[in-house]
Amino acid sequence: MRIARRGAIAALVALIAYLLFWPVPISPVAWTPPPAPPREENDRLAGAVRIGAEYPGPEDIAFDREGRIVTGLADGRIVRMARDGSRAEVLARTGGRPLGMVFDPEGRLVVADASKGLLRMGTRGEIETLLTETEGRPLRFPDDLDVARDGTVYFSDASARFTIEAFVLDLLEHSGTGRLIVYQPRTGGSRALLDGLQFANGVVLAPDESYVLVCETWAYRIRRYWLKGPRAGTSDVWVENLPGFPDNINRSPGDGLFWLALTPRIRSVDALAPWPFLRKLQLRLPRFFQPAPPNVALVLGLDDTGRVVHTLEDRTGNVVHVTSAMWFGDSLYLGSATGHGIAVSRQLRIGAR
């Protein structure tokens, strides 16, 4: 009995020592999240149909000049398909993880690849590396981008600390090392417009290109950087206290609305935000105790002032983990970094919030 008791005590001491002192690769920063705002709960996205269901992780979506879908997959492929999912073909393989993608004025696809940097795909599928570092710092996590009418590229580098494989560590650390970067194709020059962002994510230009928006995922907000006018070179918060983690943001070609994909808030993240030590402890626990998003799809439509005018959800589990939302024609196309295929809501009826 004494031996068994001593063994149990030793095991308990070892467990406590592990939980308290085992090294973890983060240095958490205390922060205080704002209370989650109320939002309309609905299932307006529940009727979406899935196309390209065999394709893993179509995180972002672009449309070429013929109106065909182009998307990047978790295995590094860039594929193209008709809007009904037919006539699918592989255009290129980046060898990395293509995320955000936009066609430039010359019809070439510019890609933010989380592993390979800022890339460009030619009309024959050839991949060209445009940028792997800025101002002496490597691009650790290129995430999303937009391209101006003159070809200038604005893109996000989500974290200077962690790669895509360890993005949850950036969430738990909350040190704010993301950047918004501008790249000039004509000269090959680049520079950071904003630094110290809380996981720089979705990027989109204003219709008149007077400013560029960048999502700060872990801060539940979207920042605006002014490119023209008396405030050029300065930034402000365009939207704050969002009901979830903002991901990609796109602009409708017709009405100018911005469509924002979000992951709903995770209660444990907000609860442990002021307690860096507890977040270290959480990281030492089994995967079950790590932050996990709810199985709810969430998309917001915002006007040019940042006001939420549409709230679209799916709480049934048909559509989950949406990372991008793009209007084309009469349909909303939804990408997912972790799901399979693209969800399409056709002739969606939406009402003002």
CORGIBEL-V850794 format. One record per residue. RES is the residue in one letter. SS is DSSP state (a for helix, b for strand, c for the rest). PSI is psi in whole degrees, -180 to 180 (999 if undefined). D_FIRST is the distance of its C-alpha to the first C-alpha in Angstrom with 2 decimals. Layout:
BEGIN
RES:SS:PSI:D_FIRST, RES:SS:PSI:D_FIRST
END
This chain:
BEGIN
M:c:-43:0.00, R:a:-40:3.79, I:a:-44:5.44, A:a:-41:5.10, R:a:-42:6.05, R:a:-39:8.52, G:a:-41:9.78, A:a:-42:10.50, I:a:-43:12.19, A:a:-41:14.09, A:a:-39:15.23, L:a:-42:16.40, V:a:-42:18.21, A:a:-41:19.80, L:a:-45:20.95, I:a:-42:22.46, A:a:-39:24.14, Y:a:-48:25.55, L:a:-31:26.91, L:a:-33:28.44, F:a:-10:29.75, W:c:129:30.22, P:c:141:34.01, V:c:153:36.12, P:c:31:39.84, I:c:154:41.17, S:c:83:42.30, P:c:146:42.48, V:c:133:45.35, A:c:140:45.21, W:c:164:47.84, T:c:106:48.78, P:c:148:49.93, P:c:152:52.63, P:c:139:51.81, A:c:132:52.38, P:c:153:55.90, P:c:151:56.56, R:c:156:57.92, E:c:132:59.52, E:c:128:57.22, N:c:177:59.02, D:c:43:58.91, R:c:-18:62.20, L:c:-1:60.73, A:c:-25:59.08, G:c:7:62.12, A:c:145:62.03, V:b:156:62.43, R:b:133:60.82, I:b:154:62.86, G:b:40:61.73, A:b:-16:58.38, E:b:-6:57.70, Y:b:125:57.73, P:b:130:54.45, G:c:49:54.44, P:c:83:58.11, E:c:-41:57.40, D:c:165:61.02, I:b:138:64.35, A:b:158:67.89, F:b:130:71.16, D:c:-176:73.83, R:c:-21:77.58, E:c:5:77.75, G:c:16:75.05, R:c:151:72.41, I:b:135:68.71, V:b:133:67.15, T:b:158:63.43, G:b:145:60.81, L:c:166:57.67, A:c:-24:54.10, D:c:8:54.96, G:c:-7:57.89, R:b:148:60.72, I:b:122:63.54, V:b:158:65.00, R:b:143:68.04, M:b:161:68.74, A:c:165:71.23, R:c:-12:70.37, D:c:7:69.46, G:c:-5:67.07, S:c:171:69.48, R:c:43:70.94, A:c:143:67.78, E:b:150:68.00, V:b:124:66.12, L:b:-36:68.17, A:b:168:66.06, R:b:121:62.66, T:c:-21:61.64, G:c:6:58.66, G:c:-137:56.70, R:c:92:55.93, P:b:130:59.19, L:b:-108:58.78, G:b:144:61.81, M:b:140:65.22, V:b:142:68.81, F:b:138:72.19, D:c:176:74.48, P:c:-21:78.23, E:c:7:79.03, G:c:13:76.75, R:c:143:74.01, L:b:122:70.38, V:b:132:68.55, V:b:132:64.78, A:b:106:61.89, D:b:121:59.41, A:c:-24:55.96, S:c:-28:55.51, K:c:-13:59.09, G:b:-158:60.90, L:b:121:64.12, L:b:165:65.86, R:b:132:69.11, M:b:126:69.90, G:c:175:73.50, T:c:-16:75.54, R:c:10:74.75, G:c:3:70.98, E:c:139:70.91, I:b:127:68.18, E:b:132:69.17, T:b:120:66.83, L:b:-38:68.40, L:b:136:65.86, T:c:-8:62.50, E:b:160:62.55, T:b:128:64.28, E:c:40:65.22, G:c:1:63.14, R:b:131:59.94, P:b:152:58.74, L:c:110:58.53, R:c:-29:54.81, F:c:65:54.89, P:b:134:58.41, D:b:-62:58.11, D:b:169:61.31, L:b:167:65.02, D:b:157:68.52, V:b:128:71.88, A:c:169:74.99, R:c:-24:78.46, D:c:5:79.36, G:c:-8:76.34, T:c:136:74.21, V:b:129:70.49, Y:b:126:68.03, F:b:163:64.38, S:b:143:60.89, D:b:104:58.29, A:c:-42:55.18, S:c:141:52.93, A:c:-4:53.34, R:c:-38:49.58, F:c:146:48.26, T:c:178:49.63, I:a:-32:49.75, E:a:-21:46.51, A:a:32:44.67, F:a:-27:46.75, V:a:-30:43.75, L:a:-35:42.86, D:a:-38:46.31, L:a:-47:45.58, L:a:-32:42.30, E:a:-46:43.95, H:c:42:47.22, S:c:-15:49.05, G:c:77:52.41, T:c:15:53.87, G:b:161:56.06, R:b:151:59.81, L:b:125:62.99, I:b:145:65.26, V:b:137:68.90, Y:b:131:70.25, Q:b:106:73.98, P:c:-32:74.78, R:c:-35:78.25, T:c:-18:77.07, G:c:5:73.46, G:b:154:72.52, S:b:158:69.56, R:b:157:68.05, A:b:126:65.40, L:b:-38:66.88, L:b:145:63.65, D:b:168:60.41, G:b:26:57.12, L:b:148:56.86, Q:c:85:53.66, F:c:80:53.39, A:b:127:57.09, N:b:-112:57.61, G:b:143:60.61, V:b:135:64.11, V:b:144:67.46, L:b:152:70.95, A:c:157:73.09, P:c:-37:76.03, D:c:6:78.44, E:c:29:76.03, S:c:-19:76.31, Y:b:165:72.54, V:b:139:69.39, L:b:145:66.17, V:b:131:62.66, C:b:133:59.48, E:b:96:56.65, T:a:-51:53.81, W:a:-11:50.96, A:a:2:53.35, Y:c:39:54.63, R:b:169:58.21, I:b:129:61.25, R:b:147:63.21, R:b:130:66.96, Y:b:124:68.72, W:b:130:72.47, L:c:-25:74.63, K:c:165:78.08, G:c:-173:79.92, P:c:-20:79.68, R:c:10:75.85, A:c:135:75.61, G:c:-1:72.81, T:c:168:70.76, S:b:159:67.89, D:b:174:66.62, V:b:121:64.12, W:b:-45:65.73, V:b:139:63.04, E:c:169:59.84, N:c:55:56.91, L:c:159:56.92, P:c:7:54.66, G:b:-174:52.81, F:b:112:52.57, P:b:136:56.15, D:b:-120:56.58, N:b:151:59.98, I:b:134:63.16, N:b:162:66.50, R:b:134:69.96, S:c:138:72.00, P:c:-23:75.30, G:c:-65:77.28, D:c:-5:76.24, G:c:6:74.48, L:c:151:71.23, F:b:133:68.02, W:b:121:65.23, L:b:125:61.73, A:b:137:58.57, L:b:154:55.38, T:b:124:51.69, P:b:152:50.68, R:c:152:48.55, I:c:120:44.77, R:a:-41:43.22, S:a:-32:40.23, V:a:-47:42.71, D:a:-39:44.67, A:a:-36:41.66, L:a:0:40.12, A:c:-43:43.51, P:c:-2:43.41, W:c:83:39.87, P:a:-40:39.84, F:a:-41:36.25, L:a:-30:35.02, R:a:-34:37.13, K:a:-43:35.43, L:a:-42:32.06, Q:a:-39:33.49, L:a:-24:34.53, R:a:-10:31.01, L:c:164:29.85, P:c:163:30.40, R:a:-33:33.99, F:a:-31:33.51, F:a:0:33.51, Q:c:158:36.65, P:c:132:40.07, A:c:130:41.64, P:c:151:45.13, P:c:155:45.94, N:c:64:47.89, V:c:129:51.13, A:b:138:54.36, L:b:125:56.30, V:b:135:59.79, L:b:142:62.08, G:b:126:65.85, L:b:144:67.19, D:c:-175:70.79, D:c:-5:72.24, T:c:-3:71.15, G:c:5:67.49, R:c:134:67.66, V:b:119:65.54, V:b:-16:67.99, H:b:135:65.92, T:b:120:62.29, L:b:130:61.24, E:b:164:57.85, D:b:111:56.09, R:c:6:53.07, T:c:-16:53.08, G:c:-2:51.40, N:c:-45:54.53, V:c:125:55.10, V:c:159:52.18, H:c:54:51.62, V:c:131:55.32, T:c:-12:56.18, S:b:150:59.99, A:b:126:62.73, M:b:124:66.31, W:b:138:69.37, F:b:125:71.95, G:c:-124:74.73, D:c:22:73.49, S:b:154:69.82, L:b:123:66.68, Y:b:130:64.70, L:b:122:61.00, G:b:162:59.03, S:c:127:55.28, A:c:-23:53.38, T:c:-14:50.45, G:c:-173:52.15, H:b:130:54.54, G:b:171:58.26, I:b:128:60.48, A:b:136:60.64, V:b:121:64.22, S:b:109:65.38, R:b:138:68.99, Q:c:48:71.51, L:c:131:68.83, R:c:117:69.97, I:c:145:68.73, G:c:158:69.61, A:c:146:69.61, R:c:999:66.55
END
